[in-house]
Amino acid sequence: MLKESWSLVEEHQDKVAGYFYARMFLSRPDLRDLFPVHMDVQRSRLLSAIVTAVQTLEDPEKFDDYLRGLGRDHRKFHVEPDHYEVVGGALIEAMRAYAGEQWGVEYDQAWADAYAVIAARMMAGAEADTNPPYWYAEVVSHERRAKDIAVFTVQPMQQLEFRAGQYLSLECPKFQPRLWRTYSVANAPRRDNTLEFHVRALGAGWVSSSLVRRLQVGDMVKLAAPMGTMNLDRRSTRDAVFIAGGTGLAPIKSLLEELTRYNRTRWVHVFFGARNREDLYDLADLNRLAARYPWLSVVTACSDDPTFPGEQGNISEVVARYGPWNDHDFFVSGSGPMVKATLKTLAELQVPSIRIRYDSFSEMG
């Protein structure tokens, strides 16, 4: 019923989103202060997130952890329990307005029930969290590795606990207040509590452009609660394959750092792909790791650099040339299209999906 009713308004998503925010801000003008000054990027985000959440409720166990994590993460916006009711009401009103005569009371009830489940789990997650809503962190190093890529390290003012492979939201209040974007941490937890990030400046990416081109040592950023489940299973004895596209290398580096602390028995193969050799921005460090740890091998590829001496083609194609991969754990990280292409290749190679973990990201997603 949820999917059936969404099909009535799907082609009007932009208008539904506009109506949704208008209803929300009209009923509670104070909520406008929780959102960015410029709403063009934000406009479809919250609506699409809610719709995705509602439509994937078939797997409540898997979704429970995600929703609780989302609730914890939303503490950074100073979201209060009564805000959930306002958002739910605006959502249903917006869809009812654009669905026309086919919208019925049974659709109202289906969305209200599903949204209530989501809100309850998010609120439970927020309430159970003993951490601060966000951490302030100081930039202690910043290095441009390519025209559009920077690697920088921050020092949180308080202890921030996370697992290798996780990501978190970051805000740069000096340049883009109230605009949060998710980035993977590029290191495993360290004694000095520092966190490293790899960021590419994207065309329309206000946050990413600021982090690459304007951020300086001494600047302060805000970090929200860590999320994500692309973690290592220490019980696994299978060899591992890490596939990274561009700055999708960040969580792969985090997992590699964790492996260097205990691994003695698993062979690990890293496939690192980019458009051109400049975008293989962290290759020197990867090669240093491979020279130090005999169990690690690194294969690089460029999809748009004919003079590159390594492999040619998309990284998913390159992985298919190697192998066999019958009994390996896979970790995939990169842009949406890169991850999608890689998952398709792995399916063709008959790698069981249960052995694949992935992290798909984009500035707009």
Secondary structure as GFF3:
##gff-version 3
##sequence-region A 1 365
A	DSSP	alpha_helix	2	6	.	.	.	ID=ss1
A	DSSP	three_ten_helix	10	12	.	.	.	ID=ss2
A	DSSP	alpha_helix	13	27	.	.	.	ID=ss3
A	DSSP	three_ten_helix	29	34	.	.	.	ID=ss4
A	DSSP	alpha_helix	45	55	.	.	.	ID=ss5
A	DSSP	alpha_helix	60	73	.	.	.	ID=ss6
A	DSSP	three_ten_helix	74	77	.	.	.	ID=ss7
A	DSSP	alpha_helix	81	99	.	.	.	ID=ss8
A	DSSP	three_ten_helix	100	102	.	.	.	ID=ss9
A	DSSP	alpha_helix	105	128	.	.	.	ID=ss10
A	DSSP	beta_strand	135	146	.	.	.	ID=ss11
A	DSSP	beta_strand	149	156	.	.	.	ID=ss12
A	DSSP	beta_strand	167	172	.	.	.	ID=ss13
A	DSSP	beta_strand	176	184	.	.	.	ID=ss14
A	DSSP	beta_strand	195	200	.	.	.	ID=ss15
A	DSSP	alpha_helix	206	213	.	.	.	ID=ss16
A	DSSP	beta_strand	220	223	.	.	.	ID=ss17
A	DSSP	beta_strand	239	245	.	.	.	ID=ss18
A	DSSP	three_ten_helix	246	248	.	.	.	ID=ss19
A	DSSP	alpha_helix	249	262	.	.	.	ID=ss20
A	DSSP	beta_strand	268	274	.	.	.	ID=ss21
A	DSSP	three_ten_helix	277	279	.	.	.	ID=ss22
A	DSSP	alpha_helix	283	292	.	.	.	ID=ss23
A	DSSP	beta_strand	296	302	.	.	.	ID=ss24
A	DSSP	beta_strand	311	312	.	.	.	ID=ss25
A	DSSP	alpha_helix	315	321	.	.	.	ID=ss26
A	DSSP	beta_strand	328	335	.	.	.	ID=ss27
A	DSSP	alpha_helix	336	348	.	.	.	ID=ss28
A	DSSP	three_ten_helix	353	355	.	.	.	ID=ss29
A	DSSP	beta_strand	356	361	.	.	.	ID=ss30
###
